[in-house]
Amino acid sequence: MSGKLYVVGTPIGNLGDFSPRGVETLGKVDFIAAEDTRVTTKLLNYFNIKKPLISYFEHNKAAKGEIIINRILDGENCALVTDAGMPAISDPGQDLIALAHKNKVPVESVPGPTALTTALALSGLSTGRFCFEGFLSVNKLSRKQHLESLKHETRTMCFYEAPHKLVATLKDMLECFGEREIALVKEITKLHENVFKTTFSGALAEFNVNAPKGEYVLLVSGFNEQEAAPDYTLSDAKNIALDFVKNGLSPSDAAKQAAKITGLKKGDIYKLLVNN
């Protein structure tokens, strides 16, 4: 019979956050697939667990994934861990889990802390609706396209960012989004856990004096449709559309052009245009 793949969340800083079930699972599996075996060895040593490790990370996932799945199919149980937090969140573990499902390998969760939801809870920003955007690309074009696609995102946006790229990211976001309320959360669950509630400009001013240190979760408030609402009324939009009609456009096309200018709905403008 096939074994099982356990997806085990590990502490994101404070080892006291590792659940008893997580400790028990690592102690009972046949082997552990780890992002960095050195990091996982420290965790195992702390909890006095001795298990064989196999490295599984971005640059060897294709080859190692097949090896791991074959071992599970032969009856072994495997625990998948990342360096910190839940595997598969901005992590190559997602590919191993997908491969397990493809091969009908049972997958079981052993949840643990995640930087994403912990930072969101600490941020003081809206948590009712949010989206996770992970790491931005280092490619300038891809990065710009990614940010442009989020320009009118109304949900709180969550990003992961390294300290050496943070200032450039904040500048790019300020240019794309305009000024926004943000929260920068670092050292989560550790002794120097810190939440910096500010704006893009405020963060840039701070980091101009004190360079950022540590891994950050960057949370950005969403686009506020009410604050950004245009000053145009439907009457204004109708008059703009009438000018387009006078210049030869159909009512439908005129309403479409007026909608682009005013930010109001084409359908509302069209109704006003043809019914008056």
C-alpha positions in Angstrom: 0.0 0.0 0.0 1.0 3.6 -0.6 2.3 5.7 2.2 1.2 9.3 2.9 2.6 12.8 2.3 2.2 15.0 5.4 2.3 18.8 4.8 3.8 20.1 8.1 3.8 23.7 9.1 6.9 24.7 11.1 7.6 27.7 13.3 8.2 31.1 11.6 10.5 32.2 14.4 9.6 31.1 17.9 10.1 27.3 18.3 7.5 27.3 21.0 4.9 27.7 18.2 5.5 24.2 16.9 2.4 22.2 17.6 2.5 18.9 19.5 1.0 17.2 16.4 3.7 18.6 14.2 6.4 17.2 16.6 4.6 13.9 16.7 4.3 13.7 12.9 8.0 14.4 12.2 8.8 11.7 14.8 6.7 9.0 13.2 7.3 9.4 9.4 10.0 7.4 7.6 11.7 10.5 6.1 11.4 14.2 5.8 11.6 16.3 2.6 13.2 19.7 3.6 13.8 22.9 1.8 17.2 23.4 3.5 18.3 20.3 5.4 20.6 22.4 7.6 17.7 24.5 8.9 15.5 21.4 9.4 18.3 19.6 11.3 18.3 22.4 13.9 14.6 22.0 14.3 14.9 18.3 14.7 17.7 18.5 17.2 15.7 21.0 19.3 12.9 18.4 19.6 15.3 15.5 19.8 14.0 13.9 16.6 16.2 11.8 14.4 14.9 11.1 10.9 16.5 10.8 7.4 16.3 14.0 5.4 16.1 14.5 1.6 16.6 18.0 0.2 13.7 19.3 -1.9 14.0 22.9 -3.2 13.4 25.0 -6.3 16.4 23.9 -8.3 16.1 20.1 -7.7 12.4 19.7 -7.4 11.9 18.0 -10.7 14.3 15.2 -10.0 13.7 14.9 -6.3 10.0 15.1 -6.6 9.8 11.8 -8.5 12.1 10.1 -6.0 10.0 11.2 -3.1 6.7 10.2 -4.7 8.1 6.8 -5.7 9.3 6.2 -2.1 5.8 7.0 -0.8 4.2 4.8 -3.4 6.4 2.0 -2.1 4.9 2.4 1.3 7.0 5.0 3.1 5.5 8.1 4.9 7.0 11.5 4.2 6.7 14.8 5.9 7.2 17.9 3.7 8.6 21.0 5.5 9.9 24.4 4.5 12.4 26.5 6.4 9.6 28.4 8.1 5.8 28.3 7.9 3.5 26.3 5.8 4.9 24.4 2.8 3.6 25.4 -0.7 3.0 29.1 0.1 5.5 30.9 -2.2 7.4 27.6 -2.0 8.2 24.7 -4.4 6.3 22.4 -2.1 3.2 23.2 -4.2 4.7 21.1 -7.0 5.4 18.1 -4.8 1.8 18.3 -3.5 0.4 18.5 -7.0 2.6 15.5 -8.0 1.2 13.6 -5.0 -2.4 14.2 -6.1 -1.5 13.3 -9.7 -0.2 9.9 -8.4 -3.2 9.3 -6.1 -0.9 9.7 -3.0 -2.8 10.6 0.1 -2.0 14.1 1.4 -2.6 15.2 5.0 -2.2 18.6 6.6 -0.5 19.4 9.9 -1.1 23.1 10.0 1.3 25.6 11.5 2.0 29.3 11.6 2.2 31.4 8.4 3.8 34.8 8.1 1.0 35.9 5.7 -2.0 35.7 8.0 0.0 36.6 11.1 1.2 39.8 9.6 -2.2 40.6 8.3 -3.7 40.2 11.7 -1.0 42.5 13.2 -1.2 45.1 10.5 -4.3 47.1 11.5 -5.4 47.2 7.8 -8.6 45.7 6.5 -8.7 41.9 6.9 -12.2 41.4 5.5 -10.9 40.8 2.0 -7.3 40.4 1.0 -5.1 38.9 -1.7 -1.6 37.3 -1.5 0.8 38.4 -4.2 4.0 36.7 -2.9 7.3 37.9 -4.1 7.5 40.4 -7.0 9.6 39.4 -10.0 13.2 40.9 -10.2 12.5 41.3 -14.0 11.6 45.0 -14.4 9.0 44.5 -17.1 7.3 41.6 -15.2 7.4 43.6 -12.0 5.8 46.6 -13.6 3.1 44.5 -15.3 2.3 42.8 -12.0 2.0 46.1 -10.1 -0.1 47.7 -13.0 -2.5 44.8 -12.8 -3.1 45.6 -9.1 -3.6 49.4 -9.5 -7.3 49.2 -8.8 -7.3 46.2 -6.5 -9.6 47.1 -3.6 -8.5 44.3 -1.3 -5.6 44.6 1.1 -2.6 43.3 -0.7 0.1 41.1 0.9 3.7 40.8 -0.4 6.9 39.1 0.8 10.0 41.1 0.3 13.7 40.8 1.1 15.4 43.8 2.8 17.8 44.5 -0.1 14.9 44.9 -2.5 12.4 46.6 -0.2 13.3 50.3 -1.0 13.1 49.7 -4.8 9.7 47.9 -4.3 8.3 50.8 -2.2 9.4 53.3 -4.9 7.8 51.3 -7.6 4.6 50.9 -5.7 4.4 54.7 -4.9 4.9 55.5 -8.5 2.2 52.9 -9.6 -0.4 53.1 -6.8 0.1 56.7 -5.5 0.3 57.2 -1.8 -1.2 54.4 0.3 -1.5 53.3 3.9 0.8 50.3 4.4 2.2 48.1 7.2 5.6 46.5 7.3 5.9 43.5 9.6 9.1 41.8 10.4 10.7 39.4 12.9 7.3 37.8 13.4 7.0 35.8 16.7 10.7 36.6 17.5 12.0 38.9 20.3 12.2 42.0 18.1 8.8 41.5 16.3 7.9 44.9 14.8 4.9 46.4 13.0 5.7 49.7 11.1 2.4 51.3 10.2 3.0 54.1 7.8 2.7 55.2 4.1 5.0 54.6 1.1 6.6 58.0 1.6 6.9 57.5 5.3 8.7 54.2 4.9 11.0 55.6 2.3 11.9 58.5 4.6 12.7 56.0 7.4 14.7 53.7 5.3 16.7 56.6 3.9 18.1 57.0 7.4 17.9 53.4 8.7 18.4 50.6 6.1 15.8 47.8 6.3 16.9 44.6 7.9 15.2 41.3 8.1 12.5 39.6 6.0 9.4 41.6 5.6 5.7 41.1 5.0 4.5 44.2 3.2 0.8 44.9 3.4 -0.7 47.6 1.2 -4.2 49.1 1.6 -6.5 48.5 -1.4 -7.7 51.1 -3.9 -10.4 53.2 -2.4 -13.1 53.6 -5.0 -15.0 56.3 -3.1 -12.0 58.5 -2.5 -10.9 58.0 -6.1 -14.4 58.6 -7.6 -14.3 61.2 -10.4 -16.0 64.6 -10.0 -18.1 64.0 -13.1 -21.9 63.6 -12.8 -24.1 61.6 -15.2 -25.2 64.9 -16.6 -21.6 65.8 -17.4 -21.1 62.4 -19.0 -24.2 62.8 -21.1 -23.0 66.1 -22.4 -19.6 64.7 -23.3 -21.3 61.8 -25.1 -23.5 64.3 -27.0 -20.4 66.0 -28.3 -19.1 62.6 -29.6 -22.5 62.0 -31.3 -22.4 65.4 -32.9 -19.0 64.4 -34.3 -20.4 61.2 -35.9 -20.1 58.5 -33.3 -23.0 56.2 -32.6 -24.7 56.6 -29.2 -23.2 53.3 -28.0 -19.6 54.4 -29.0 -20.2 57.9 -27.7 -21.3 56.4 -24.3 -18.2 54.2 -24.3 -15.8 57.1 -24.9 -17.6 59.2 -22.2 -17.3 56.3 -19.8 -13.5 56.2 -20.4 -13.2 59.9 -19.6 -15.5 60.1 -16.6 -15.0 56.7 -15.0 -18.8 56.3 -14.9 -20.7 53.2 -16.3 -21.2 53.1 -20.0 -24.7 51.6 -19.6 -25.9 54.5 -17.4 -24.5 57.1 -19.8 -26.1 55.3 -22.8 -29.6 55.1 -21.1 -29.5 58.8 -20.3 -28.3 59.6 -23.8 -31.0 57.7 -25.7 -33.9 58.4 -23.3 -33.5 62.2 -23.3 
